[in-house]
């Protein structure tokens, strides 16, 4: 079995947690990946914490990579130009190599011109700054990660886990990705986007939560749920329920329902032989065409393509 070589580039100011994510997640994939860490000159790297890290490899490792991961750096180190030594290191990457960024690592790729005309994401807190600096990049700050092959970009911190699990799913299927997630005690994939983590107004003290209604709705995704149904279950007016729901989740009830239906549909595409129309009915989409539209909007592929890529071998 050939192991894919993944080389993680550590730059000065790197976040130690994110730097270790590829090794931790991909290293749990039954030996399918070899993860190396390098710096632009082979020397130790200063982190944004009170310690440095010693790496075993210099930039020449990038020339041997099947996948390159750009680890994030502290925001005060972000610029719209790539330092010469970093640009020289990136030039060693072979054509058609898959390149992944975690969090602010997208700034490095964008500054090098690699994301021009492409869809990408980064941490929501620096999204406005990213747009100003790189107007040629189609930034989507609402998602946890973007796969615009061969470039993949992810949002902050834990989304590095999400994108590494996505790599395992894409390369080796859902069964192995789910196994890796269990070993690392993380969700196989998280639903929703960055909106749920953006600072929201704190609900007034003593206010009733919408959590029970959300759990109730998840058991009835196949039903044509309306705002009236949800607010009635929560015993609130529609206006109060919608406001409180957004305060707690960061999404409107309608958008949240669509996301949950897409998540359920993905699970059924992976784990069953149901037709697209049958899955659509089970998760609450009126037709197979509606499921195709929403799945494509969420992850950019058709149900058939998703099933071919991720269906668990049985």
C-alpha positions in Angstrom: 0.0 0.0 0.0 1.4 3.4 -1.1 1.4 6.0 1.6 0.5 9.5 0.6 3.1 12.0 1.7 1.7 15.1 3.4 4.2 17.9 4.2 3.1 20.6 6.6 4.8 24.0 6.2 5.4 25.8 9.6 6.0 29.5 9.4 7.2 31.9 12.1 4.3 32.8 14.3 2.5 29.4 13.7 -0.3 28.3 16.0 1.0 25.1 17.7 -2.5 23.5 17.9 -3.2 23.7 14.2 0.3 22.8 13.3 -0.3 19.4 15.0 -3.7 18.6 13.5 -2.5 16.9 10.2 -0.2 14.6 12.1 -2.9 13.7 14.6 -5.8 13.2 12.3 -4.0 11.7 9.2 -1.7 9.8 11.4 -4.7 7.8 12.8 -5.6 6.6 9.2 -4.2 3.1 9.4 -0.8 4.1 7.9 -2.3 5.6 4.8 -0.4 8.9 5.2 3.2 9.9 6.0 3.1 13.3 7.6 6.3 15.4 7.6 6.8 19.0 9.0 9.2 21.5 7.4 10.2 25.1 7.7 11.4 27.5 5.0 15.0 27.0 6.0 15.0 23.8 8.1 15.6 25.8 11.3 13.4 25.9 14.4 10.2 28.0 14.1 8.9 30.5 16.6 5.3 29.9 17.5 2.7 32.4 18.7 3.0 30.8 22.1 5.9 31.0 24.6 7.9 28.2 22.9 9.4 27.3 19.6 9.3 24.1 17.6 12.1 22.1 16.0 11.3 20.6 12.7 13.1 17.7 11.0 13.0 19.0 7.4 13.8 22.0 5.2 11.8 23.3 2.2 13.1 20.5 0.0 10.5 18.2 1.6 7.8 20.2 -0.2 9.1 18.9 -3.6 8.3 15.4 -2.5 4.7 16.0 -1.2 1.5 14.6 -2.6 -0.3 17.1 -0.3 1.0 20.3 1.2 -0.6 21.9 4.3 0.0 25.5 5.2 -0.4 25.9 8.9 -1.8 29.2 10.2 0.1 32.1 11.7 -1.0 34.9 14.2 -3.0 37.7 12.5 -0.4 40.3 13.3 1.9 38.5 10.8 -0.5 38.6 7.9 0.5 40.7 4.8 -0.5 41.0 1.2 3.0 40.0 0.1 4.8 36.7 0.5 8.3 36.9 2.0 11.0 35.8 -0.4 11.9 32.7 1.5 8.3 31.6 1.7 7.8 32.2 -2.0 10.9 30.2 -2.8 9.6 27.4 -0.7 6.2 27.4 -2.4 8.0 27.3 -5.8 9.3 23.9 -4.9 5.8 22.3 -4.8 5.2 20.2 -7.8 2.4 21.0 -10.3 -0.9 19.3 -9.5 0.0 18.8 -5.8 -3.0 19.2 -3.5 -2.5 22.2 -1.3 -4.5 22.8 1.9 -4.6 25.8 4.2 -5.8 25.9 7.8 -7.3 29.2 9.1 -5.0 32.1 8.2 -2.9 29.9 6.0 -5.2 31.0 3.2 -3.6 34.4 3.4 -0.3 32.8 2.3 -1.9 31.1 -0.7 -3.8 34.2 -1.7 -0.8 36.5 -1.4 1.1 34.1 -3.7 -1.7 34.5 -6.3 -2.7 30.8 -6.0 -6.3 31.5 -5.1 -7.2 34.1 -7.7 -10.5 33.3 -9.3 -11.1 30.5 -6.8 -13.5 30.0 -4.0 -11.9 29.9 -0.5 -12.5 30.5 3.1 -10.7 31.6 6.2 -11.5 32.5 9.9 -14.6 34.7 10.1 -12.7 37.3 12.2 -10.3 38.2 9.4 -12.7 37.7 6.5 -13.2 41.5 5.9 -9.4 42.0 5.9 -9.0 39.1 3.5 -11.5 40.6 1.1 -9.8 44.0 1.1 -6.4 42.4 0.5 -7.4 39.8 -2.1 -10.4 41.0 -4.0 -9.8 38.4 -6.8 -10.6 35.5 -4.4 -14.2 34.4 -4.1 -14.3 34.3 -0.3 -17.0 32.4 1.5 -16.7 33.2 5.2 -19.8 31.1 6.2 -18.4 27.6 5.7 -16.0 25.4 7.7 -14.0 24.5 4.6 -13.9 24.8 0.8 -12.7 22.1 -1.6 -11.8 23.8 -4.9 -9.4 21.1 -6.1 -6.4 21.2 -5.9 -6.7 24.0 -3.3 -8.6 23.4 -0.1 -9.0 26.1 2.5 -10.5 25.9 6.0 -11.7 28.2 8.7 -10.3 28.6 12.2 -8.7 26.1 14.6 -11.0 23.0 14.8 -11.9 23.3 11.1 -8.4 22.0 10.5 -9.8 18.7 11.9 -12.8 18.9 9.6 -10.7 19.4 6.5 -8.3 16.6 7.4 -11.2 14.2 7.9 -12.5 15.4 4.6 -9.2 14.4 3.0 -9.5 10.9 4.5 -13.1 10.6 3.3 -12.2 11.8 -0.2 -9.1 9.5 -0.5 -10.3 6.4 1.3 -14.1 6.6 2.0 -16.4 7.2 4.9 -15.6 4.0 6.8 -12.0 4.9 7.4 -12.8 8.6 8.1 -15.4 7.6 10.6 -12.9 5.3 12.3 -10.3 8.1 12.5 -12.9 10.4 14.0 -13.8 7.8 16.7 -10.1 7.3 17.5 -9.6 11.0 17.9 -12.9 11.5 19.7 -14.2 14.1 17.2 -17.4 14.3 15.1 -17.0 12.6 11.6 -18.3 15.8 10.2 -19.9 18.9 11.7 -23.0 20.4 10.2 -23.5 24.1 9.8 -20.9 26.7 9.1 -19.0 29.5 10.8 -22.1 31.5 11.5 -22.8 29.4 14.5 -19.5 30.5 16.1 -19.7 34.2 15.3 -20.4 36.3 18.4 -24.1 36.5 18.9 -26.2 38.5 21.3 -26.7 36.6 24.6 -30.4 35.6 25.0 -32.0 37.5 27.9 -31.8 35.8 31.3 -34.5 33.3 31.8 -35.4 33.1 28.2 -36.6 29.7 27.0 -34.2 27.8 24.7 -35.0 26.4 21.3 -32.9 23.3 21.9 -35.8 21.1 22.7 -37.6 22.2 19.5 -34.4 21.6 17.5 -34.2 18.0 18.9 -37.9 17.5 18.1 -37.4 18.8 14.5 -34.5 16.4 13.9 -36.8 13.5 14.6 -39.3 14.8 12.0 -37.1 16.0 9.1 -39.2 14.0 6.7 -42.2 16.2 7.6 -42.9 19.5 5.9 -42.0 21.6 8.9 -42.9 25.3 8.9 -42.0 28.2 11.2 -45.5 27.9 12.6 -44.8 24.2 13.5 -41.5 25.0 15.2 -42.7 28.1 17.1 -45.9 26.2 18.1 -43.8 23.4 19.6 -41.7 25.9 21.5 -44.8 27.8 22.6 -43.5 31.1 21.3 -44.8 33.5 18.7 -43.2 33.1 15.4 -41.3 36.4 15.6 -39.9 35.6 19.1 -39.0 32.0 18.1 -37.1 33.2 14.9 -35.2 35.8 16.9 -34.3 33.5 19.7 -33.4 30.7 17.3 -31.0 33.0 15.4 -29.4 34.2 18.7 -28.7 30.6 19.7 -27.7 29.0 16.4 -26.6 31.9 14.2 -29.0 30.8 11.4 -32.6 31.2 10.6 -34.9 28.2 11.3 -35.4 27.7 7.6 -31.7 27.6 6.8 -31.0 25.4 9.7 -33.6 22.9 8.5 -32.1 22.8 5.1 -28.6 22.1 6.6 -29.9 19.3 8.7 -31.7 17.8 5.8 -28.5 17.9 3.7 -26.6 16.3 6.6 -29.2 13.5 6.8 -29.2 13.0 3.0 -25.4 12.7 3.0 -25.6 10.0 5.6 -28.2 8.0 3.6 -26.2 8.4 0.4 -23.2 6.9 2.2 -24.9 4.2 4.1 -27.9 3.0 2.0 -28.9 2.0 -1.5 -32.0 4.2 -1.5 -32.6 6.2 -4.7 -32.1 9.9 -4.7 -35.9 10.4 -4.8 -36.4 8.1 -1.9 -33.7 9.9 0.1 -35.3 13.2 -0.7 -38.6 12.1 0.7 -37.1 10.7 3.9 -35.2 14.0 4.7 -38.0 16.4 3.8 -37.1 17.6 0.4 -40.1 17.6 -2.0 -38.3 16.1 -4.9 -35.0 14.6 -6.0 -34.4 17.7 -7.9 -34.7 19.8 -4.7 -32.2 17.5 -3.0 -29.8 17.8 -5.9 -30.1 21.6 -5.8 -29.4 21.9 -2.1 -26.6 19.3 -2.0 -24.9 21.1 -4.8 -25.3 24.4 -3.1 -23.9 23.0 0.1 -20.9 21.0 -1.1 -20.7 21.5 -4.8 -21.5 18.0 -6.1 -24.4 15.9 -7.2 -25.9 13.1 -5.1 -24.5 10.5 -7.5 -21.0 12.0 -7.4 -21.1 12.2 -3.6 -22.3 8.6 -3.3 -19.5 7.4 -5.7 -16.9 9.2 -3.6 -18.1 8.5 0.0 -20.3 5.4 0.1 -19.1 3.0 2.7 -18.1 -0.4 1.2 -20.5 -3.0 2.5 
